[in-house]
Amino acid sequence: MDGMHDLGGRQGFGRVRYSLKAQTFHEPWEKRVNALYSLAVKLGIFNMDEYRHAIERMEPRHYLSASYYERSLTSLATLCVEKGIVTREELERRAGGAFPLASSSAPGRPNVAARERFKPGDRVRVRNDHVPGHVRMPGYIRGKTGIVVSESPAYPFPDAHAHGVKAEDEPTYDVRFCAEELWPNAADPAFVHVGVFQSYLERVA
């Protein structure tokens, strides 16, 4: 889905602010949230693709105003409600007020049936797909052409895995793109490497 979470490669946001000595946690509750969602994944209550998609489903203003671990907390709480672990009423009673959750999920999709295997040096194009559910394809590479550099181990297809749809394992490919093709007339000459799932790619003759 195209949403506020997919800001990578977008222009007009200025320089990326970062610190080489940034703290991992700033408050004790952040450690608890991180431990709880990790435990939930370990116990099989939900998987990492479901977790990511619940963050993507946050209301845009909430997403932009929330910290990293507030987004984790929203995803954790939303999935626990959706999985029947706790009710929204119980959450709000414990919180002493409204508890914002992510919006409902759209349907997922299965692996592409006619996907191809690629090898280093193959020229590929990212499919120009717009899907309502979870997707691990950055919007800025949609429809763009690149060169396969290497293949990574197979993993369940996230577009299906995030929605309880049967997900077949498939590899991701390290695809090299020219920055000037990704951002015409707005980028210095450079290469950009992106890990792209097999179902997102098609061969270029």
Secondary structure as GFF3:
##gff-version 3
##sequence-region A 1 205
A	DSSP	alpha_helix	28	42	.	.	.	ID=ss1
A	DSSP	alpha_helix	48	56	.	.	.	ID=ss2
A	DSSP	alpha_helix	60	65	.	.	.	ID=ss3
A	DSSP	alpha_helix	68	82	.	.	.	ID=ss4
A	DSSP	alpha_helix	88	95	.	.	.	ID=ss5
A	DSSP	beta_strand	123	126	.	.	.	ID=ss6
A	DSSP	three_ten_helix	139	141	.	.	.	ID=ss7
A	DSSP	beta_strand	145	156	.	.	.	ID=ss8
A	DSSP	alpha_helix	158	161	.	.	.	ID=ss9
A	DSSP	beta_strand	169	178	.	.	.	ID=ss10
A	DSSP	alpha_helix	179	182	.	.	.	ID=ss11
A	DSSP	beta_strand	191	197	.	.	.	ID=ss12
A	DSSP	three_ten_helix	198	200	.	.	.	ID=ss13
A	DSSP	beta_strand	201	203	.	.	.	ID=ss14
###
